[in-house]
Each structure stands twice: as structure tokens, then as C-alpha cells.
Amino acid sequence: MLAAHPLPDDWMLIAGVIDTTTNYVEHPEVVAERIEIAARVTGDPHRVLAGTDCGFDTSAGLGQVAAEVVWEKLRALRDGAALASKRLF
């Protein structure tokens, strides 16, 4: 969709590269690949920020994702962003 409708020049894309609704921890390589796809589509890796696809408490306090898994997911986000940065810059 972004390829057909590019971002305005003064916008950035915050790509949701980890799922906040499951206890599955994404591998950093998967996170990196998702970031790299977003960078290709926007045409400029400087305009891409990696983030979560939503908040970790999206069901008003139901606590679907275990706290220790949240931290593992955030580590995967950090590590994947580092991999993507090495490849893109």
C-alpha cells in the first residue's frame, strides 16, 4: 500500500514489527526482516522506526502477555533493530 501511496515527505513510519497479543517471541532475524521491508517500501531507512503493533495491555488489564515475555519481545525488537541497522546503513 505504501508503494502505491507514498508517505508525505515530512512523515515517518513506525512499523509494528512485534505482536503484542501473543506469548510467542519473535526471532531478531524476523524483526530485522520486517524493518528492512518497511525501509524498502518507504525508500529511506531514516524514515522508519521499529515499534510494537499496539500496546501490551490492549485488553484493558487482562494481561494476555506474561510480563517476562514482554521483556523478551522488547529484547528481540532491540536486537532485530540492531541487525537491520547494520544492513541498511
C-alpha positions as a Markdown table, in Angstrom:
| # | Residue | x | y | z |
|---|---|---|---|---|
| 1 | Met | 0.0 | 0.0 | 0.0 |
| 2 | Leu | 2.8 | 2.4 | 0.8 |
| 3 | Ala | 4.4 | 1.8 | -2.6 |
| 4 | Ala | 1.2 | 2.9 | -4.3 |
| 5 | His | 0.6 | 5.8 | -1.8 |
| 6 | Pro | 4.0 | 7.1 | -0.6 |
| 7 | Leu | 4.3 | 8.9 | 2.7 |
| 8 | Pro | 4.4 | 12.6 | 2.6 |
| 9 | Asp | 7.9 | 14.0 | 2.7 |
| 10 | Asp | 7.7 | 15.1 | 6.3 |
| 11 | Trp | 6.3 | 11.8 | 7.7 |
| 12 | Met | 8.0 | 8.8 | 9.3 |
| 13 | Leu | 6.7 | 5.3 | 9.5 |
| 14 | Ile | 6.5 | 3.5 | 12.9 |
| 15 | Ala | 6.4 | -0.2 | 11.8 |
| 16 | Gly | 4.8 | -2.6 | 14.1 |
| 17 | Val | 7.3 | -5.4 | 13.9 |
| 18 | Ile | 6.4 | -7.4 | 17.0 |
| 19 | Asp | 3.0 | -8.8 | 18.0 |
| 20 | Thr | 1.8 | -7.7 | 21.5 |
| 21 | Thr | -1.1 | -10.1 | 21.7 |
| 22 | Thr | 0.8 | -13.4 | 21.9 |
| 23 | Asn | 3.3 | -15.0 | 24.2 |
| 24 | Tyr | 5.4 | -16.0 | 21.1 |
| 25 | Val | 8.7 | -14.2 | 21.0 |
| 26 | Glu | 9.8 | -13.2 | 17.5 |
| 27 | His | 13.4 | -14.0 | 16.5 |
| 28 | Pro | 15.5 | -10.9 | 15.9 |
| 29 | Glu | 16.1 | -12.0 | 12.3 |
| 30 | Val | 12.3 | -11.9 | 11.7 |
| 31 | Val | 12.2 | -8.4 | 13.3 |
| 32 | Ala | 15.1 | -7.3 | 11.2 |
| 33 | Glu | 13.4 | -8.6 | 8.0 |
| 34 | Arg | 10.2 | -6.7 | 8.8 |
| 35 | Ile | 12.2 | -3.5 | 9.4 |
| 36 | Glu | 14.0 | -3.9 | 6.1 |
| 37 | Ile | 10.8 | -4.4 | 4.2 |
| 38 | Ala | 9.4 | -1.2 | 5.7 |
| 39 | Ala | 12.6 | 0.6 | 4.7 |
| 40 | Arg | 12.4 | -0.7 | 1.1 |
| 41 | Val | 8.8 | 0.4 | 0.8 |
| 42 | Thr | 9.4 | 3.9 | 2.2 |
| 43 | Gly | 12.5 | 4.2 | 0.1 |
| 44 | Asp | 14.5 | 5.7 | 3.0 |
| 45 | Pro | 15.5 | 3.7 | 6.1 |
| 46 | His | 15.9 | 7.0 | 8.0 |
| 47 | Arg | 12.2 | 7.4 | 7.9 |
| 48 | Val | 11.4 | 4.1 | 9.6 |
| 49 | Leu | 11.1 | 3.5 | 13.4 |
| 50 | Ala | 10.6 | 0.0 | 14.7 |
| 51 | Gly | 7.8 | -0.4 | 17.2 |
| 52 | Thr | 5.2 | -2.8 | 18.5 |
| 53 | Asp | 2.0 | -3.3 | 16.6 |
| 54 | Cys | 0.0 | -2.0 | 19.6 |
| 55 | Gly | 0.3 | -1.8 | 23.4 |
| 56 | Phe | 1.0 | -4.8 | 25.6 |
| 57 | Asp | -2.2 | -4.3 | 27.6 |
| 58 | Thr | -4.6 | -3.9 | 24.8 |
| 59 | Ser | -7.5 | -5.7 | 26.6 |
| 60 | Ala | -7.9 | -3.2 | 29.4 |
| 61 | Gly | -5.9 | -5.1 | 32.1 |
| 62 | Leu | -6.5 | -8.7 | 31.1 |
| 63 | Gly | -2.7 | -9.2 | 30.9 |
| 64 | Gln | -2.7 | -11.6 | 28.0 |
| 65 | Val | 1.1 | -11.5 | 27.6 |
| 66 | Ala | 3.2 | -12.5 | 30.5 |
| 67 | Ala | 5.5 | -9.8 | 31.9 |
| 68 | Glu | 8.7 | -11.8 | 31.3 |
| 69 | Val | 7.6 | -12.4 | 27.7 |
| 70 | Val | 7.1 | -8.7 | 27.2 |
| 71 | Trp | 10.7 | -8.1 | 28.1 |
| 72 | Glu | 11.9 | -10.9 | 25.8 |
| 73 | Lys | 9.9 | -9.4 | 23.0 |
| 74 | Leu | 11.4 | -6.0 | 23.6 |
| 75 | Arg | 14.9 | -7.5 | 23.6 |
| 76 | Ala | 14.1 | -9.2 | 20.3 |
| 77 | Leu | 12.9 | -5.8 | 19.0 |
| 78 | Arg | 16.2 | -4.2 | 20.1 |
| 79 | Asp | 18.3 | -7.0 | 18.6 |
| 80 | Gly | 16.4 | -7.0 | 15.4 |
| 81 | Ala | 16.7 | -3.3 | 15.0 |
| 82 | Ala | 20.4 | -3.5 | 15.5 |
| 83 | Leu | 20.7 | -6.2 | 12.8 |
| 84 | Ala | 18.6 | -4.2 | 10.4 |
| 85 | Ser | 20.6 | -1.0 | 11.1 |
| 86 | Lys | 23.8 | -2.8 | 10.3 |
| 87 | Arg | 22.4 | -4.0 | 7.0 |
| 88 | Leu | 20.7 | -0.7 | 6.0 |
| 89 | Phe | 23.3 | 1.8 | 7.0 |
